[in-house]
Amino acid sequence: MAGTSLAVGVVGMTAALAVGLVAVGGAAVQAQRVAGVADAAALAAADAASGVLAGAPCERAAQMAATIGGELTRCELDDLVATVSVEGRVLGLPVSASARAGPPVFP
Protein backbone atom coordinates (compact mmCIF):
# COMPACT_ATOMS: atom_id res chain seq x y z
CA MET A 1 0.00 0.00 0.00
CA ALA A 2 2.85 2.42 0.76
CA GLY A 3 4.40 1.74 -2.64
CA THR A 4 1.11 2.63 -4.35
CA SER A 5 0.90 5.96 -2.52
CA LEU A 6 4.49 6.76 -3.44
CA ALA A 7 3.89 5.89 -7.11
CA VAL A 8 0.75 8.06 -7.25
CA GLY A 9 2.68 10.94 -5.66
CA VAL A 10 5.57 10.63 -8.13
CA VAL A 11 3.20 10.51 -11.11
CA GLY A 12 1.29 13.53 -9.78
CA MET A 13 4.47 15.57 -9.30
CA THR A 14 5.72 14.60 -12.75
CA ALA A 15 2.44 15.69 -14.33
CA ALA A 16 2.50 19.02 -12.46
CA LEU A 17 6.09 19.65 -13.55
CA ALA A 18 5.22 18.85 -17.17
CA VAL A 19 2.28 21.26 -17.15
CA GLY A 20 4.51 23.99 -15.69
CA LEU A 21 7.19 23.45 -18.32
CA VAL A 22 4.65 23.59 -21.13
CA ALA A 23 3.29 26.90 -19.77
CA VAL A 24 6.79 28.42 -19.52
CA GLY A 25 7.69 27.20 -23.00
CA GLY A 26 4.50 28.68 -24.44
CA ALA A 27 5.21 32.01 -22.76
CA ALA A 28 8.72 32.08 -24.21
CA VAL A 29 7.38 31.42 -27.70
CA GLN A 30 4.80 34.20 -27.37
CA ALA A 31 7.44 36.65 -26.09
CA GLN A 32 9.54 35.91 -29.18
CA ARG A 33 6.47 36.47 -31.32
CA VAL A 34 6.06 39.96 -29.84
CA ALA A 35 9.73 40.65 -30.64
CA GLY A 36 9.07 39.56 -34.23
CA VAL A 37 6.11 41.96 -34.43
CA ALA A 38 8.41 44.79 -33.27
CA ASP A 39 10.97 43.86 -35.93
CA ALA A 40 8.36 43.88 -38.69
CA ALA A 41 6.90 47.20 -37.52
CA ALA A 42 10.35 48.83 -37.44
CA LEU A 43 11.10 47.58 -40.95
CA ALA A 44 7.76 48.92 -42.23
CA ALA A 45 8.46 52.34 -40.68
CA ALA A 46 11.99 52.45 -42.10
CA ASP A 47 10.74 51.43 -45.55
CA ALA A 48 8.11 54.19 -45.48
CA ALA A 49 10.71 56.73 -44.30
CA SER A 50 13.01 55.83 -47.20
CA GLY A 51 10.19 56.00 -49.74
CA VAL A 52 10.06 52.29 -50.55
CA LEU A 53 6.50 52.16 -49.16
CA ALA A 54 3.90 54.90 -49.48
CA GLY A 55 2.44 56.48 -46.37
CA ALA A 56 3.56 57.91 -43.06
CA PRO A 57 6.22 55.76 -41.35
CA CYS A 58 4.56 55.51 -37.93
CA GLU A 59 1.17 54.79 -39.48
CA ARG A 60 2.74 51.96 -41.48
CA ALA A 61 4.38 50.61 -38.32
CA ALA A 62 1.07 50.71 -36.43
CA GLN A 63 -0.71 49.01 -39.31
CA MET A 64 1.92 46.26 -39.49
CA ALA A 65 1.83 45.67 -35.72
CA ALA A 66 -1.96 45.48 -35.68
CA THR A 67 -2.01 43.09 -38.64
CA ILE A 68 0.29 40.67 -36.86
CA GLY A 69 -1.45 41.01 -33.50
CA GLY A 70 0.44 43.65 -31.54
CA GLU A 71 -0.07 47.27 -30.58
CA LEU A 72 2.41 50.02 -31.43
CA THR A 73 3.21 51.99 -28.28
CA ARG A 74 6.11 54.14 -29.50
CA CYS A 75 7.48 55.21 -32.86
CA GLU A 76 10.41 57.56 -33.37
CA LEU A 77 12.23 58.53 -36.53
CA ASP A 78 15.77 59.81 -36.79
CA ASP A 79 16.24 60.57 -40.48
CA LEU A 80 15.78 57.10 -42.06
CA VAL A 81 16.17 55.10 -38.83
CA ALA A 82 12.95 53.98 -37.13
CA THR A 83 12.76 52.90 -33.50
CA VAL A 84 9.50 51.30 -32.38
CA SER A 85 8.05 49.63 -29.31
CA VAL A 86 5.25 47.09 -29.53
CA GLU A 87 3.11 45.57 -26.81
CA GLY A 88 1.42 42.21 -26.80
CA ARG A 89 0.00 39.81 -24.24
CA VAL A 90 1.53 36.60 -22.91
CA LEU A 91 -0.63 34.54 -20.56
CA GLY A 92 -2.74 37.65 -20.00
CA LEU A 93 0.22 39.79 -19.00
CA PRO A 94 1.53 42.69 -21.10
CA VAL A 95 4.87 42.11 -22.80
CA SER A 96 6.73 44.76 -24.76
CA ALA A 97 9.55 44.61 -27.27
CA SER A 98 11.51 47.28 -29.10
CA ALA A 99 13.26 47.20 -32.46
CA ARG A 100 15.24 49.52 -34.68
CA ALA A 101 15.60 49.47 -38.47
CA GLY A 102 17.18 51.64 -41.09
CA PRO A 103 19.76 51.70 -43.83
CA PRO A 104 23.13 50.04 -43.23
CA VAL A 105 25.84 52.13 -41.63
CA PHE A 106 29.33 51.75 -43.03
CA PRO A 107 32.38 52.83 -41.00
N, C-alpha and C positions, 0 to 999 in steps of 0.2 A: 504494500500500500504506500509506503514512503517513497519507493521508486517511481510510482505513478504520479504522485504529487510533484516530485522533482522534475519529471519529464514534462508535465503540463506547464510548470513554471518556466522551464527553459524554452519551450515552444512559444509561450506567451511573450517572453522577453525578446526572443528572436523576431517575432512578428512585429512587435512595437518598434524595435530598432529598424526593421526594414521599412516600415511606414514613415518613420522619421527621416531616413535617408532619401526616400523617394520625394518627400516634401522639400528637403533642402536642395536636392538635384533639380527639381522643377523650378524652384526660386532662382537658382543660378542661371538656368536657361532663360528665364523671363528677363532677368537683369541684363543678360547679354543681348537680348532682343531689343530692349530699350536703348542700349548703346548703339545698336545697328540703326535704329530709327534716328538717333542723333546724327550719326554719320551721313545718312541719306539726306536729312534736312540740311546739313551744312553744305553738302555737295550741290543741292538744288539752289541754295542761296548764292553760292559762289558762281555757279553757272549763270544765274540770272544777273549777277553783278558784272560778269565779264561779257554779257550779251549773247551767250550761247542759247539761253532760254529767254523768252519774252516775259515781261512782268516785273513786279517789284521783288527784290531778293527775299525780304522777310515774309512777304505773302506766299512766295513759292515754298519757302521753308515750312511755313505753317501748314500749307496745303499738303506737302509731302508727309509731314509728321502725322497729320490727321488721317491721311489715306492708309498709312501703315498701322495706325492705332495708338499714336502718342499725342501729346499736347505740347506745342512750342511754348516755352516759358520765357525765353530770352533770345534775342537776335541782335547781333552787333556787326557792323561792317567797318572794316578799316581798309579803304581802297577796294581791292578785289578779294580780300580775305574775310570770310564769314565765320563768326563764332556763334554757336547756338547752344541752347540748353533745352532738353526735352524731358517731360515727365510722363511716367507711366505707372501702372499699378502691378505689384507683385504680391500675391496672397492678400490682397486688400490694402496693402501698405504702399504709399507713394515712393517711387524710385526715380531719381533723376540721373541724367547723363549729359555730358557736354562733348562737343566735337568742334573741330576747326577745319576749314577747307579753303583752298585758294591755289593760285598758280605756284609752280615750283620756284624755290629760291636757290639761286646758284651763288656760291661764294665768290 
